[in-house]
Amino acid sequence: MKYKCRTCLTTCTDIIEHIKKVHGFSERYIEDSLKSNTNSYKNSFEIIK
């Protein structure tokens, strides 16, 4: 499945890897945000068919 980032308008297949590599978020920050809200990155990406 492919996703399009609404911030940088690039496509990716793995949202977590994209956030780490392109946007520079740490793995710990991503884990903490997903624990508190499992849908925290849902609105940042759209599914491409």
C-alpha positions in Angstrom: 0.0 0.0 0.0 1.3 3.5 -0.8 0.8 6.6 1.1 1.2 10.3 0.3 2.6 12.7 2.9 0.5 15.8 3.1 3.5 17.8 4.4 6.2 17.2 1.9 3.9 15.7 -0.9 6.1 12.6 -1.4 5.0 9.0 -1.6 6.1 6.1 0.6 5.2 2.6 1.6 6.1 2.7 5.3 4.8 5.7 7.3 7.0 5.2 10.3 10.2 5.0 8.2 9.2 8.1 6.2 8.6 10.1 9.4 12.1 9.0 10.8 14.1 9.5 7.6 12.5 12.5 5.9 11.1 14.5 8.8 13.8 13.6 11.4 11.6 12.4 14.2 13.3 10.0 16.7 12.0 6.5 17.1 11.3 7.2 20.8 9.1 10.2 20.0 7.2 8.2 17.4 6.6 5.3 19.9 5.4 7.7 22.6 3.0 9.6 20.3 1.6 6.3 19.1 1.1 5.0 22.6 -0.9 8.1 23.6 -2.8 8.3 20.3 -2.8 5.4 17.9 -4.2 7.6 15.1 -1.7 10.4 15.6 -0.3 10.3 12.1 -3.5 9.2 10.3 -4.4 12.8 9.1 -0.8 13.4 7.9 -1.0 10.8 5.1 -3.5 9.8 2.5 -3.8 6.4 0.9 -2.9 6.1 -2.8 -4.6 3.3 -4.7 
